[in-house]
């Protein structure tokens, strides 16, 4: 039974990772993340199971990567404030303070003078090419990068629909809901078993290539599979 359950959860990890792989908006490899023990870790060194800061004095586990490529050189938007600096792909979501309300915007839509959530006003926006492309997903849906709070999520298969109805700011919440089954598996089997299965399957499948072709169309199937696996796990 244990082996069967482990196989089921590992299979789900593969399917979910295929869906995640369609997401190519990320952070560069030299970005820093604060660990639970207070240490700083480079983005390129993060692993599934790491507990990282997601907002001030709040931490959450990394449970998957939408992208993890050490060798690619990509263009990022460099966002400067009076106190901080963050670099992220143009389609990545980041929260801004809109008169006291948290509103998510894509990096490409930010404007000088806006205030980043939990930080200060944007003083400069520029573009820069950097090495590495990483998109860690946390259980909370957010992550602190270079001491700036950002979403774990970026543009994906629902963007055109939400843009059309004027609901762009809600996309990170929608994508967090889509990936709920994978977080359920993580919580059910525990960090150690999940991380082992994820790493094993990730090493065998070219998620990026397969996901780019099929990811969006199988998102619903993955969600259903995850719910079914979670239900089986509670009865095991």
Secondary structure, DSSP 8 states (H G I E B T S, - for coil): -HHHHHHHHHHHHHHHHHHHTT----B-TT-EEEBTTS-EEEGGG--TT-EEEEETTEEEEEEEEEEEEEEEEEEEEEEEESS-EEEE-TTBEEEEEETTEEEEEEGGG--TT-BBTTS-BEEEEEEEEEEEEEEEEESSSEEEETTEEEES-B--TTHHHHHHTT-GGGHHHHHHHHTHHHHHHHHHH-HHHHHHHHHHHHTTS-HHHHHHHHTGGGHHHHHHHHHHHHHHHHH-
